[in-house]
Amino acid sequence: NMKFNREITTNQRIDRITTKTAVVGIDIAKDVHAARITDFRKRTLTPRHLSFSNDIHGFEKLMAWIQKTQSQHGLASVIVGLEPTGHYWFNLANWLLERGIPVVLVNPVLTHRSKENRDNSPSKNDPKDALIIADLVNDGCYTEYRPQAEELERLKTLMTNREFWADHWVSVTNYITRWIDLYFPEFRRVFKDWKETERAIATLRLFPLPCDLKGRTAEEIVEAWRSQGMKRPGGARGKAIAAELLRAAERSIGYTRAPAEARQAIRDLIEEYERVKQRVEGLKEEIRGLVDLIPMARQLRSIPGLGPLIIAALLAFGGDLGLYRHGRQLLRKAGLNLAERKSGKYQGQIKISKRGDSLLRKYLYLGTCILVKDNAEFKQMHAKNLGKGMKKMASIMKCIGKLARIVVGMARHGESYRPEKWRQPPSNQAA
């Protein structure tokens, strides 16, 4: 049964906190964390908070403090809640899990908005935040922290690394484009897209400034291209491009001051561009190889149009899709759930919340755009939505919801993509 009710889930989380549960709230910092302990009725069980360092000595101090409090108040179980602040919480959360202590995560937005509940004051400090986190855990406002399987953790590390280098690649590309616009704007008339042309990159390396081309012949330029290892730099087309390049340089309006520094700058940028490009392509191959080893990824590859990079992102940032009970949970994790302001006669605009994993949100969107273009079922769904007068972006959002339900259903039931099943009415739909 794939029915999903968020209120029922919240109630189950609240029921988990019993009269015998010690609720620990921890405010995460870089070097020193703060902790408070409450019972199921949100009563504080210690006279003051505990400050402990972000190392093994601090962790052991926290554990001893929790055990002592449990013993004093006759509490048989414990649950630890914390904010996923940056990356500082990972080591503590994993250390606690290894010792059998359940760890749950509280959204920082909730902590911020609940800071006046205790003392009707907007003041903020670490002990108060720790107490608010414990209160939110008691209210069932948390998500379970489950470390991913090793293959998915490796995939997430590779994908995160690739995102960093891809962003750097775009940054370097933009710097080179800026440089061209400043020093040799006519260059882009000769080479429409310098990134896609070997001759363009070779020219930027050998003759970056218009003055570097003065006095040259088309044959000399072709020979210089050949020295860069190009297989077919010449021919009629190569000579025509070289001649056009010379004409462009002759009437260039580019900036002419500090030529030596400008020349070195573009050569450094081209070197960095090629280095980062090679790194991104290398990571892409590593990701492809790892995706082939994951059974769930092989299932998702049965969806026509869904490539290995999109699949890798869904598994890396979404985690084990089989653990979700409904596609809406995946959408909520990505921040693609709908947020509506509605009170009395006021009807606010419905938007997506954008409170979730931005990379998961990005790749769900990109994957859906590809499916709408290349997958027959999604293409038909999109066309039907547009035919009903739905706006293009609204239709894409609806298709994202469909994709989320499909991939979660496939993972839960161990099935491959079956278009005839997904076309069934929602009441009969198993996924």
VOGU-3710 file (C-alpha; in Angstrom, 3 decimals, decimal comma):
1> nmkfnreitt> 0,000/0,000/0,000  1,600/3,210/-1,201  -0,812/5,637/0,488  1,066/8,290/2,414  -0,303/10,573/5,106  2,138/13,003/6,695  -0,031/13,533/9,816  0,010/9,794/10,555  3,789/9,787/10,159  4,160/12,714/12,566
11> nqridrittk> 1,946/10,956/15,115  4,121/7,863/14,859  7,181/9,989/15,596  5,496/11,523/18,639  4,419/8,081/19,901  8,049/7,013/19,757  8,781/9,343/22,692  7,556/7,499/25,805  7,631/8,210/29,537  10,933/6,306/29,639
21> tavvgidiak> 12,700/8,294/26,897  15,466/10,836/27,458  15,329/13,430/24,663  18,710/15,037/23,988  18,906/18,219/21,945  22,324/19,270/20,636  23,220/22,623/19,123  26,039/21,946/16,640  29,029/24,252/16,272  32,449/23,943/14,689
31> dvhaaritdf> 34,475/23,358/17,870  32,172/23,181/20,930  28,632/21,759/20,945  25,893/22,414/23,537  23,409/19,789/24,793  20,226/19,721/26,896  18,112/16,763/28,079  14,323/16,757/28,538  11,651/14,146/29,189  8,500/13,400/27,170
41> rkrtltprhl> 6,736/16,412/28,718  9,577/18,757/27,738  10,774/19,162/31,334  14,509/19,783/31,604  16,272/17,002/33,498  19,580/18,750/34,230  20,179/22,066/36,031  22,333/23,402/33,191  23,476/22,527/29,694  26,548/20,493/28,749
51> sfsndihgfe> 29,299/22,004/26,585  31,510/19,409/24,932  34,281/19,576/22,351  34,008/18,207/18,815  36,460/15,344/19,407  36,573/11,910/21,046  36,997/13,368/24,550  33,925/15,549/24,082  31,883/12,664/22,652  32,752/10,429/25,618
61> klmawiqktq> 31,864/13,269/27,999  28,436/13,553/26,316  27,842/9,803/26,559  28,717/9,717/30,264  26,416/12,693/30,910  23,498/11,038/29,080  23,962/7,722/30,919  24,166/9,477/34,286  20,943/11,411/33,605  19,168/8,246/32,464
71> sqhglasviv> 20,194/6,472/35,652  19,065/9,338/37,898  15,600/9,555/36,305  15,017/5,889/35,476  14,912/6,403/31,697  15,422/3,250/29,654  15,811/4,766/26,166  17,364/7,830/24,573  16,986/9,749/21,330  19,378/12,472/20,171
81> gleptghywf> 18,203/15,347/18,002  20,478/17,827/16,254  20,535/20,319/13,423  22,401/19,251/10,276  24,580/22,370/10,397  27,152/22,334/7,588  29,331/19,236/7,877  30,146/19,553/11,583  27,457/17,099/12,715  28,500/14,062/10,647
91> nlanwllerg> 31,203/12,708/12,930  29,113/13,044/16,102  26,013/11,494/14,494  27,948/8,505/13,148  29,774/8,014/16,463  26,454/7,900/18,332  24,897/5,492/15,826  27,855/3,120/16,192  27,021/2,953/19,915  23,362/2,214/19,345
101> ipvvlvnpvl> 22,047/5,735/20,041  19,315/6,761/17,547  19,954/10,138/15,901  17,296/12,353/14,339  17,653/15,608/12,407  15,704/18,831/13,006  15,302/21,441/10,263  17,195/24,659/11,202  14,236/26,700/9,899  12,012/25,149/12,561
111> thrskenrdn> 14,554/25,901/15,276  14,746/29,519/14,197  10,959/29,933/14,150  10,469/28,211/17,525  13,011/30,257/19,472  10,298/32,288/21,289  8,227/29,290/22,392  10,110/28,781/25,654  10,619/32,311/26,970  8,695/34,630/24,612
121> spskndpkda> 12,006/36,235/23,669  13,798/36,454/20,311  17,151/35,987/22,067  19,409/33,250/20,760  22,188/31,235/22,394  23,517/27,705/22,152  21,895/26,250/25,320  18,519/27,707/24,321  18,830/26,307/20,792  19,648/22,862/22,205
131> liiadlvndg> 16,499/22,994/24,329  14,390/24,074/21,329  15,764/21,142/19,307  14,770/18,743/22,108  11,259/20,284/22,132  10,916/19,804/18,370  11,935/16,162/18,668  9,188/15,723/21,297  6,748/17,288/18,820  7,710/14,772/16,134
141> cyteyrpqae> 9,287/17,444/13,917  12,325/15,476/12,806  13,641/13,025/10,234  15,544/9,833/10,938  19,257/9,888/10,187  20,269/6,779/8,280  23,764/6,531/6,796  23,652/5,376/3,199  24,988/2,055/1,939  28,666/2,145/0,982
151> elerlktlmt> 28,002/2,176/-2,777  25,584/5,104/-2,441  28,007/6,944/-0,149  30,767/6,499/-2,738  28,398/7,729/-5,435  27,454/10,788/-3,380  31,122/11,630/-2,812  31,868/11,355/-6,545  28,811/13,396/-7,526  29,558/16,117/-4,975
161> nrefwadhwv> 33,148/16,250/-6,215  31,946/16,470/-9,802  29,556/19,319/-8,939  32,459/21,298/-7,464  34,697/20,828/-10,497  31,831/21,411/-12,957  31,048/24,724/-11,241  34,751/25,643/-11,383  34,820/24,691/-15,067  31,898/27,043/-15,769
171> svtnyitrwi> 33,643/29,802/-13,805  36,879/29,432/-15,794  34,878/29,315/-19,044  33,176/32,597/-18,151  36,523/34,209/-17,325  37,900/33,192/-20,732  34,802/34,543/-22,495  35,204/37,821/-20,599  38,874/37,974/-21,593  37,981/37,450/-25,279
181> dlyfpefrrv> 35,297/40,154/-25,156  37,807/42,573/-23,665  40,989/41,925/-25,632  39,866/40,302/-28,910  36,073/40,714/-29,386  36,279/39,872/-33,112  37,588/36,409/-32,196  34,029/35,178/-31,580  32,990/36,115/-35,102  35,598/33,724/-36,456
191> fkdwketera> 34,927/30,992/-33,867  31,262/30,967/-32,878  31,919/28,728/-29,873  35,579/28,670/-28,860  35,003/25,736/-26,451  34,027/23,366/-29,260  36,891/24,114/-31,647  40,468/22,856/-31,417  41,638/25,687/-33,650  40,116/28,273/-31,314
201> iatlrlfplp> 41,837/26,913/-28,207  45,129/26,540/-30,082  44,839/30,142/-31,280  44,200/31,458/-27,768  47,274/29,592/-26,586  49,580/30,689/-29,452  48,175/34,049/-30,648  45,945/35,343/-27,831  46,165/39,052/-28,774  45,387/40,678/-32,142
211> cdlkgrtaee> 48,931/42,119/-32,183  50,326/38,544/-32,060  48,789/37,929/-35,499  50,115/41,016/-37,245  52,685/40,262/-39,933  51,666/36,583/-40,055  50,399/34,672/-43,071  47,576/32,142/-43,208  50,120/29,381/-43,881  52,106/30,291/-40,757
221> iveawrsqgm> 48,966/30,118/-38,627  48,030/26,715/-40,052  51,565/25,447/-39,367  51,327/26,744/-35,792  48,045/24,855/-35,338  49,736/21,720/-36,622  52,480/22,103/-33,986  49,734/21,763/-31,327  49,041/18,184/-32,421  45,961/18,861/-34,552
231> krpggargka> 45,388/16,133/-37,148  43,913/18,282/-39,932  44,603/21,935/-39,195  44,899/23,006/-42,834  43,030/22,284/-46,031  40,833/24,806/-47,765  38,667/25,334/-44,692  41,645/25,736/-42,345  43,274/28,326/-44,577  39,995/30,217/-44,970
241> iaaellraae> 39,588/30,384/-41,159  43,201/31,535/-40,754  42,668/34,287/-43,353  39,446/35,390/-41,633  41,285/35,458/-38,303  43,973/37,733/-39,779  41,349/40,139/-41,136  39,619/40,217/-37,727  42,902/40,968/-35,936  43,779/43,752/-38,375
251> rsigytrapa> 40,673/45,791/-37,464  40,311/44,752/-33,836  39,021/47,246/-31,267  40,300/45,142/-28,362  42,046/46,572/-25,303  45,767/46,983/-26,008  47,361/47,931/-22,674  49,436/45,527/-20,534  49,804/42,989/-23,381  52,370/40,777/-21,620
261> earqairdli> 50,151/40,365/-18,560  47,046/39,791/-20,673  48,863/37,169/-22,745  49,951/35,291/-19,638  46,470/35,544/-18,129  44,742/33,853/-21,073  47,391/31,125/-21,269  46,902/30,380/-17,560  43,137/30,300/-18,040  43,352/27,943/-21,032
271> eeyervkqrv> 45,663/25,639/-19,081  43,222/25,615/-16,138  40,253/25,091/-18,467  41,777/21,984/-20,024  42,906/20,614/-16,642  39,452/21,008/-15,082  37,724/19,641/-18,193  39,865/16,515/-17,985  39,021/16,151/-14,278  35,269/16,489/-14,891
281> eglkeeirgl> 35,357/13,921/-17,695  37,412/11,556/-15,514  34,867/11,819/-12,694  32,063/11,202/-15,165  33,670/7,920/-16,193  34,150/6,915/-12,543  30,482/7,627/-11,874  29,402/5,588/-14,898  31,493/2,651/-13,700  30,041/2,784/-10,186
291> vdlipmarql> 26,456/3,153/-11,422  26,841/-0,092/-13,387  27,566/-1,945/-10,109  24,428/-0,792/-8,242  21,344/-3,012/-8,797  18,900/-0,142/-8,177  20,671/1,921/-10,832  20,239/-0,883/-13,346  16,498/-0,795/-12,584  16,327/2,936/-13,229
301> rsipglgpli> 18,215/2,581/-16,500  15,168/0,767/-17,862  13,436/4,188/-18,032  14,007/5,373/-21,639  15,825/8,717/-21,695  17,161/8,595/-18,136  20,970/8,701/-18,457  23,607/7,437/-15,998  24,449/10,915/-14,652  20,813/11,676/-13,725
311> iaallafggd> 20,443/8,215/-12,184  23,653/8,695/-10,211  22,366/12,035/-8,878  18,991/10,582/-7,842  20,713/7,816/-5,869  23,526/10,003/-4,520  21,328/12,829/-3,214  18,052/10,923/-2,763  19,617/7,889/-1,097  18,036/4,438/-1,110
321> lglyrhgrql> 14,780/5,056/-2,998  13,337/1,833/-1,596  13,160/3,417/1,877  10,575/6,001/0,766  6,928/5,044/1,174  5,716/7,446/-1,488  7,144/9,717/-4,164  5,958/12,735/-2,174  8,602/11,981/0,425  11,282/12,220/-2,270
331> lrkaglnlae> 9,784/15,522/-3,465  9,792/16,845/0,097  13,449/15,914/0,517  14,207/17,859/-2,662  12,141/20,861/-1,571  9,709/20,322/-4,449  6,636/19,929/-2,257  3,962/22,593/-2,682  3,697/25,423/-0,165  0,375/27,289/-0,060
341> rksgkyqgqi> -0,682/30,267/2,056  -4,392/29,963/2,789  -6,405/31,450/5,637  -10,087/32,433/5,716  -10,865/34,268/2,493  -7,187/34,760/1,706  -5,938/32,477/-1,031  -2,187/32,822/-1,482  -0,108/31,769/-4,425  1,025/28,136/-4,469
351> kiskrgdsll> 4,772/27,703/-4,831  7,317/24,977/-4,237  8,948/25,156/-0,822  12,607/24,874/-1,982  13,452/23,582/1,499  15,461/20,523/0,754  18,481/19,196/-1,083  19,186/21,660/-3,896  21,204/19,146/-5,922  18,428/16,546/-5,762
361> rkylylgtci> 15,994/19,267/-6,830  18,285/20,262/-9,701  18,642/16,754/-11,103  14,969/15,843/-10,709  14,221/18,922/-12,821  16,928/18,187/-15,407  15,931/14,527/-15,603  12,289/15,428/-16,153  13,169/17,943/-18,894  15,092/15,172/-20,688
371> lvkdnaefkq> 12,214/12,695/-20,294  9,686/15,216/-21,614  11,856/15,466/-24,700  12,923/11,830/-25,199  10,478/9,540/-23,326  7,246/8,742/-25,150  5,075/8,546/-22,011  6,390/11,751/-20,453  6,239/13,545/-23,800  2,591/12,531/-24,130
381> mhaknlgkgm> 1,817/13,605/-20,551  3,464/16,981/-21,083  1,599/17,569/-24,346  -1,698/16,631/-22,657  -1,019/19,083/-19,816  -0,235/21,892/-22,255  -3,361/21,026/-24,251  -5,427/21,609/-21,101  -4,015/25,124/-20,860  -1,459/24,362/-18,160
391> kkmasimkci> 1,657/26,520/-18,192  4,882/24,856/-19,294  6,602/25,078/-15,899  3,503/23,823/-14,080  3,444/20,829/-16,428  7,140/20,137/-15,760  6,439/20,218/-12,001  3,608/17,746/-12,465  5,889/15,472/-14,501  8,521/15,677/-11,748
401> gklarivvgm> 5,918/14,360/-9,321  5,195/11,508/-11,718  8,899/10,691/-12,019  9,269/10,667/-8,217  6,368/8,229/-7,836  7,715/5,999/-10,593  11,291/5,701/-9,292  10,159/5,140/-5,692  7,636/2,526/-6,834  10,249/0,749/-8,952
411> arhgesyrpe> 12,742/0,692/-6,078  10,191/-0,513/-3,508  8,878/-3,350/-5,649  12,118/-4,267/-7,444  10,514/-3,705/-10,835  11,737/-2,376/-14,146  9,991/0,421/-16,009  6,552/-0,616/-17,247  4,785/2,236/-19,074  1,422/0,468/-19,113
421> kwrqppsnqa> 1,435/0,359/-15,292  2,182/4,051/-14,799  -0,682/4,983/-17,127  -3,240/3,443/-14,742  -5,567/5,788/-12,818  -4,215/6,930/-9,400  -6,752/4,784/-7,503  -5,350/1,617/-9,057  -1,742/2,728/-9,096  0,690/0,644/-7,071
431> a> 3,374/3,265/-7,249
//
